[in-house]
Amino acid sequence: MKTVELAKSKGLRGEIIPAPDKSISHRAVMFASMAEGRSVVKNFLRAEDPLSTVRAFRMLGIAVTENASGEVVIDGKGLRGFSEPSDVIDCGNSGTTIRLISGMLAGNDFFTVLTGDESLRQRPMARVMDPLKKMGALITARKGGQYPPLAICGGSLKPMDYKMPIASAQVKSCLILAGLYAEGTTVIVEPRKSRDHTERMLAAMGADIKVEGLAVHIRGNPRLNAIDLQVPGDFSSAAFFIAAALIVPNSEIIIRGVGINPGRTGLLQVLDGMGASVKVENRKEVSGEPIADLICSTAGNLKAVKIGPDQVPSLIDEFPIICILAGLAEGTTEIRGAEELRVKESDRIKAMAAELTKIGLTVREYPDGIDITGGSVFIGTDVESYGDHRIAMSLSIAGLVSRGNMKVNAASCVDISFPGFYDKLRALEV
């Protein structure tokens, strides 16, 4: 696990294309495997998490290959065309893989065991297991049904009306996939709106799916059609370069082809509240998803903001980098309603509180959030990634404006979502 050292930057200038969208890359492989016929995916993210999904579906009997143009080709076999795997499926570090695939496997008439790395085996699974059991799934897990490995005996599922206790795109998507295998209509109601990549992609493939406010209605046993799909740039990956351009003096970065799905871009509203503006140009739609170019340049003094529960679902991946921005803002930034962040790749609230304290900030941790008093100069020191790619990248951006070099330990976890991140960052240095 490598250590990356970052020094204070004199400026960042240039254009980048961010990493392809991780969430959409996962779903493209999954849903194309459930469709009938050949799908072609352009701009697929070849990072550890989506590759865990590729390996999982190959173990389920799906041919996932690469053509001469570097595009990913999936030969789908329909909803019930999967084969029982001969071994345990290793989902690596990918919560998206293990949670979404559970919904699909619950409706397939064979036995599967899902596991993952040490971090994934500590992530709660009752949030998907409990509603799946209500649909008739036979599913067990370690520690009384709390943690992976999961053992699933799939079969007939019944539809249900389910009110989700938390807003989670992963849980919602898991239940939507299970609903595809149920006779009748399943209704899933969120407490707050989460990202809707699953609903958009399944609708494009011919699923009978309707969204009415916070409710998603999915009718079972559709015929999903193969499609060709272009994956947009990942907004969550672009967020690190947006922040870098705003806080490093003498900077202007143009980020091309970024997905601006409304469920993903809460950071832009937060930045507006902080007094920083990002220009959004060349808006268009690609494969059912809105994309645009983002023009980001050095901002003036940032102001502290208050972020509440209604905003958190559209910021779930940007929390670590928002913490860095808050550390430079005047006043105390308050974040609440973010308890979901305690069960991501790390306990992101606890981890960021610890590392922000190391670099000289005053923070106060709460069960569902954090207060960060900004206006301090970051102190370059040894900081920890906790094996969490988003924490590693956020602390790296902090190193660009710190007094003294920032050494980010275990930074190779960045490859989970953004291979080549450090190369792109160095290429922008003036």
C-alpha positions in Angstrom: 0.0 0.0 0.0 1.8 3.1 -1.3 2.3 6.4 0.5 1.7 9.5 -1.7 3.4 12.8 -0.8 1.8 16.1 -1.9 3.3 19.6 -1.7 1.7 23.0 -1.8 0.7 23.8 -5.4 1.4 27.0 -7.3 -1.7 26.5 -9.5 -3.6 24.0 -11.5 -4.6 24.6 -15.1 -5.8 22.6 -18.0 -8.6 20.2 -19.1 -9.4 16.7 -17.8 -11.8 14.0 -18.6 -12.8 12.4 -15.2 -13.0 8.7 -14.6 -16.1 7.1 -16.0 -19.1 6.9 -13.6 -18.7 4.0 -11.2 -22.4 3.7 -10.3 -23.5 3.5 -13.9 -20.6 1.1 -14.9 -21.8 -1.3 -12.2 -25.4 -1.1 -13.4 -24.5 -1.4 -17.1 -23.0 -4.8 -16.5 -25.7 -6.1 -14.2 -28.7 -5.0 -16.2 -27.2 -5.9 -19.6 -26.6 -9.4 -18.1 -30.3 -9.6 -17.2 -31.4 -8.4 -20.7 -31.8 -10.6 -23.8 -29.1 -10.1 -26.4 -25.8 -8.3 -26.8 -25.2 -4.9 -25.1 -22.1 -2.7 -25.8 -20.9 -0.4 -23.0 -18.6 2.5 -24.0 -16.4 4.3 -21.5 -16.7 1.6 -18.9 -14.7 2.3 -15.6 -11.9 -0.3 -15.4 -11.4 0.1 -11.7 -11.5 -2.5 -8.9 -15.1 -2.1 -7.9 -16.8 -2.4 -11.3 -14.4 -5.2 -12.2 -15.7 -7.1 -9.1 -19.1 -6.9 -10.8 -17.7 -8.2 -14.0 -16.1 -11.2 -12.3 -19.3 -11.9 -10.4 -21.5 -12.1 -13.5 -18.9 -14.2 -15.3 -19.2 -16.7 -12.5 -23.0 -16.6 -13.1 -22.5 -17.8 -16.7 -22.5 -14.4 -18.5 -19.9 -13.7 -21.3 -18.4 -10.3 -20.6 -15.7 -9.4 -23.1 -13.9 -6.5 -24.7 -14.0 -5.7 -28.4 -11.3 -4.2 -30.6 -12.4 -0.7 -29.7 -12.0 -1.3 -26.0 -15.8 -1.4 -25.4 -17.3 -3.9 -22.9 -19.6 -6.4 -24.6 -22.2 -8.3 -22.5 -24.2 -11.2 -23.9 -27.3 -11.2 -21.7 -29.4 -14.3 -21.1 -32.5 -12.8 -19.7 -33.8 -12.6 -16.2 -33.6 -16.4 -15.6 -30.6 -17.3 -17.8 -28.0 -17.3 -15.0 -26.2 -20.4 -13.8 -25.4 -21.5 -10.3 -21.8 -20.5 -9.5 -19.4 -23.3 -8.7 -17.6 -21.2 -6.0 -18.1 -18.3 -3.6 -18.5 -15.0 -5.4 -15.9 -12.4 -4.1 -17.3 -8.9 -4.3 -14.0 -7.3 -3.3 -14.6 -3.9 -1.7 -17.8 -3.2 -3.6 -20.9 -2.5 -1.6 -22.8 -1.8 -4.8 -21.9 -5.3 -6.2 -23.0 -7.2 -3.1 -26.2 -5.3 -2.4 -27.5 -5.0 -5.9 -26.7 -8.6 -6.9 -28.5 -9.9 -3.8 -31.8 -8.6 -5.1 -31.3 -10.4 -8.5 -30.0 -13.6 -6.9 -33.0 -13.7 -4.5 -35.2 -14.4 -7.6 -33.0 -17.1 -9.2 -33.6 -20.7 -8.3 -30.1 -21.7 -7.1 -27.7 -21.3 -4.3 -25.1 -18.5 -4.0 -22.6 -17.3 -1.4 -21.4 -13.7 -1.6 -18.4 -12.4 0.3 -15.8 -9.6 0.1 -12.7 -8.1 1.5 -12.2 -7.3 5.2 -13.9 -3.9 4.9 -16.9 -5.2 3.0 -17.4 -8.0 5.5 -18.0 -5.3 8.2 -20.7 -3.5 6.2 -24.4 -4.0 7.3 -26.5 -6.2 5.1 -29.7 -6.4 7.2 -31.0 -3.3 5.3 -31.3 -5.4 2.2 -31.8 -8.8 3.7 -34.9 -7.9 5.8 -37.0 -6.6 3.0 -35.9 -9.4 0.7 -37.1 -11.9 3.3 -40.4 -10.1 3.3 -40.6 -10.9 -0.4 -40.0 -14.6 0.3 -36.2 -14.8 -0.2 -34.2 -17.4 1.8 -31.1 -15.5 2.8 -28.7 -15.8 5.8 -25.5 -14.0 6.9 -22.8 -13.9 9.5 -23.5 -12.5 13.0 -27.2 -13.2 13.1 -27.8 -11.9 9.6 -25.8 -8.7 9.9 -22.6 -9.0 7.9 -21.2 -10.9 4.9 -20.7 -13.6 3.8 -24.3 -13.9 2.6 -25.9 -17.3 1.6 -28.9 -17.0 -0.8 -31.2 -19.7 -1.9 -33.2 -18.0 -4.6 -36.7 -18.8 -5.8 -40.2 -17.4 -6.2 -40.7 -13.9 -4.8 -43.9 -12.0 -4.0 -44.4 -8.3 -4.6 -44.6 -5.9 -1.7 -45.1 -2.3 -0.7 -42.1 -1.2 1.3 -41.2 2.1 3.0 -37.5 2.5 3.3 -36.2 3.7 6.7 -33.2 5.4 5.1 -32.5 6.9 1.7 -30.1 4.6 -0.1 -29.8 4.1 -3.8 -28.1 0.7 -3.2 -31.0 -0.6 -1.0 -33.6 0.8 -3.4 -31.9 -0.7 -6.4 -31.6 -4.1 -4.7 -35.3 -4.1 -4.1 -36.1 -2.9 -7.6 -34.1 -5.9 -9.0 -35.9 -8.3 -6.7 -39.2 -6.7 -7.9 -38.3 -7.8 -11.5 -38.7 -11.4 -10.3 -42.0 -11.0 -8.4 -45.4 -11.7 -9.8 -47.2 -8.3 -9.7 -46.1 -4.8 -8.8 -43.6 -3.9 -6.1 -43.7 -0.4 -4.6 -40.7 1.1 -2.9 -41.1 4.4 -1.1 -38.0 6.4 -0.1 -37.9 8.9 2.8 -35.8 11.2 0.6 -34.8 11.1 -3.0 -31.7 9.2 -3.8 -29.8 8.8 -7.1 -32.0 7.3 -9.9 -29.5 5.6 -12.3 -31.3 2.2 -11.8 -34.7 3.6 -12.7 -33.4 5.4 -15.8 -31.4 2.5 -17.2 -34.1 -0.1 -16.6 -36.7 2.1 -18.2 -34.4 2.4 -21.3 -34.2 -1.4 -21.4 -38.0 -1.8 -21.4 -38.8 -2.5 -17.8 -42.3 -1.5 -16.6 -41.1 1.0 -14.0 -42.7 4.3 -12.9 -41.6 7.0 -10.5 -44.2 9.0 -8.7 -42.6 11.4 -6.2 -40.7 9.3 -3.7 -42.4 6.0 -4.8 -41.0 3.6 -7.4 -43.4 1.1 -9.0 -41.8 -1.9 -10.7 -43.8 -4.7 -12.4 -42.3 -8.1 -12.4 -41.3 -10.5 -15.2 -40.5 -8.0 -18.0 -38.4 -8.7 -21.0 -35.3 -6.5 -20.8 -33.8 -5.4 -24.1 -30.1 -5.2 -24.8 -28.9 -1.7 -25.4 -25.8 0.2 -26.3 -24.7 2.6 -23.6 -22.2 5.3 -23.1 -21.1 5.9 -19.5 -20.7 9.6 -18.6 -17.9 11.0 -16.5 -18.3 10.4 -12.8 -19.4 13.5 -10.9 -18.0 12.1 -7.6 -14.6 11.7 -9.2 -14.8 15.2 -10.8 -15.6 16.6 -7.3 -11.9 16.4 -6.2 -10.8 18.5 -9.2 -13.6 20.9 -8.7 -12.5 21.4 -5.1 -8.8 21.6 -6.1 -9.5 24.4 -8.6 -11.5 26.4 -6.1 -8.9 26.3 -3.3 -5.6 26.4 -5.1 -4.5 29.9 -6.1 -4.0 30.7 -9.8 -6.2 27.7 -11.0 -8.7 27.0 -13.7 -9.7 23.5 -14.7 -12.2 22.5 -17.3 -13.8 19.1 -16.7 -15.3 17.5 -19.8 -18.3 15.2 -20.1 -19.4 15.0 -16.5 -22.6 13.4 -15.5 -24.9 15.9 -13.9 -27.8 13.7 -12.8 -29.7 15.8 -10.2 -29.4 13.0 -7.6 -25.6 13.4 -7.8 -24.9 17.1 -7.9 -25.7 18.3 -4.5 -22.2 19.6 -4.2 -22.9 22.4 -6.7 -25.7 23.7 -4.4 -23.3 23.5 -1.4 -20.6 25.4 -3.3 -23.1 28.1 -4.2 -23.9 28.5 -0.5 -20.2 28.7 0.2 -19.9 31.6 -2.2 -18.1 29.6 -4.9 -19.5 29.2 -8.4 -18.9 26.5 -11.0 -19.9 27.2 -14.6 -22.0 24.4 -16.3 -21.8 24.5 -20.1 -22.5 22.3 -23.1 -25.4 20.4 -21.5 -26.7 17.4 -23.4 -28.0 13.9 -22.8 -26.1 10.7 -23.3 -27.8 7.3 -22.9 -30.5 8.8 -20.8 -28.2 10.7 -18.4 -27.5 14.4 -18.5 -23.9 15.5 -19.0 -22.1 18.8 -19.2 -18.7 20.5 -19.0 -17.7 22.1 -15.7 -15.4 25.2 -15.6 -13.9 25.7 -12.2 -11.5 28.4 -11.1 -10.0 29.8 -7.9 -12.7 31.2 -5.6 -12.6 34.0 -3.0 -13.2 33.4 0.6 -15.5 30.4 1.3 -18.3 30.7 3.8 -19.4 28.0 6.2 -22.8 26.3 5.4 -25.3 24.1 7.1 -26.1 20.8 5.4 -29.2 18.9 6.6 -30.7 15.4 6.0 -32.6 16.4 2.9 -29.3 17.3 1.1 -27.3 14.3 2.2 -28.5 11.7 -0.3 -27.1 13.8 -3.2 -23.8 14.4 -1.4 -23.2 10.9 0.0 -19.9 10.4 -1.9 -18.7 14.0 -1.6 -18.7 14.2 2.2 -14.9 13.8 2.6 -14.1 16.6 0.1 -16.8 18.8 1.5 -15.0 18.4 4.9 -11.8 19.7 3.2 -13.6 22.7 1.8 -15.2 23.4 5.2 -11.8 23.5 6.8 -10.9 26.5 4.6 -14.3 28.3 5.0 -15.0 31.1 7.4 -17.2 30.0 10.3 -18.4 26.5 11.4 -19.9 24.1 8.8 -22.5 21.8 10.3 -23.5 18.5 8.6 -26.4 16.4 10.0 -28.5 13.5 8.9 -25.4 11.7 7.5 -25.4 8.5 9.7 -25.2 6.4 6.5 -21.6 7.6 6.2 -20.6 5.5 9.1 -21.1 2.3 7.1 -19.4 3.2 3.8 -15.9 1.9 2.9 -14.9 3.3 6.3 -16.7 5.1 9.1 -16.3 8.4 7.1 -17.5 10.6 9.9 -15.0 9.2 12.5 -12.2 9.0 9.9 -12.5 12.5 8.7 -12.9 13.9 12.2 -9.6 12.2 13.2 -7.6 13.3 10.1 -9.0 16.9 10.1 -7.8 17.2 13.7 -4.4 16.0 12.7 -4.1 18.8 10.1 -5.0 21.5 12.6 -8.8 21.9 12.5 -11.3 22.1 15.3 -14.0 19.5 14.8 -16.9 18.1 16.8 -18.3 14.7 15.9 -22.0 13.7 16.2 -23.7 10.3 15.6 -25.1 11.6 12.3 -22.6 14.3 11.3 -19.9 16.7 12.2 -19.1 20.4 12.9 -15.9 21.8 11.3 -14.6 25.2 12.2 -12.7 26.5 9.3 -10.3 29.3 8.5 -7.2 27.5 9.6 -4.1 26.8 7.6 -3.7 23.0 7.0 -0.7 21.4 8.6 1.1 19.0 6.3 1.6 15.7 8.1 1.1 11.9 7.8 -2.5 11.1 7.3 -4.4 7.9 6.9 -6.8 6.8 4.2 -8.5 4.0 6.2 -8.5 2.1 2.9 -11.2 4.5 1.7 -10.6 5.8 -1.8 -12.6 9.0 -1.3 -10.8 9.9 2.0 -7.4 9.3 0.3 -8.3 11.6 -2.6 -9.7 14.3 -0.3 -6.7 14.4 1.9 -4.5 14.6 -1.2 -6.4 17.7 -2.3 -5.8 19.2 1.2 -2.1 18.6 0.6 -2.1 21.1 -2.3 -2.8 24.0 0.1 -1.1 22.7 3.3 1.9 24.2 5.1 4.4 21.4 4.8 4.1 18.2 2.8 1.1 15.9 3.2 1.8 12.2 3.2 -1.3 10.1 2.5 -0.7 6.5 3.7 -2.3 3.5 1.9 -3.2 5.6 -1.1 -3.4 2.7 -3.5 -7.0 2.3 -2.5 -7.7 5.2 -4.9 -7.6 2.5 -7.7 -11.0 1.3 -6.4 -12.7 4.1 -8.2 -10.1 6.3 -10.0 -7.0 4.7 -11.5 -4.8 7.4 -12.8 -6.0 10.0 -10.3 -2.5 11.2 -9.3 -1.3 11.3 -12.9 -4.2 13.6 -13.9 -3.5 15.8 -10.8 0.2 16.1 -11.6 -0.5 17.0 -15.2 -2.5 20.0 -14.2 0.4 21.6 -12.1 1.6 24.9 -13.5 
